[in-house]
Amino acid sequence: MPEASKSLQDKIKELSQTIYRAVTDLKLCVSCGTCVIYCPLKIRAFNNDGKGITIQTNVSCGGCSVCFHRCPEGAIRLLPFSRK
């Protein structure tokens, strides 16, 4: 099997050092609860205003994108963060 090009190797390295976090745009959230129901890690909950957010727990959001793809309003963004 031929070796991947240098640019592809660089992109793979860059992606392996990046994680994503689900963040809710509260202005777009309609409090439907879809993200809360479908989060496989159960780290989405309603805040005091009834909006679905990612909560702080001992489990971190890894950006699996389930909530992102399920949100009917497009209120969830996946923000990239560098692994340290």
Buried (B, 14 or more C-beta within 10 A) or exposed (E): EEEEEEEEEEEEEEEEEEBBBBBBEEEEBEBBEBBBEEBEBEBBBBEEEEBBBBBEEEEEBEBBEBBBEBBEBEBBBBEEEEEE
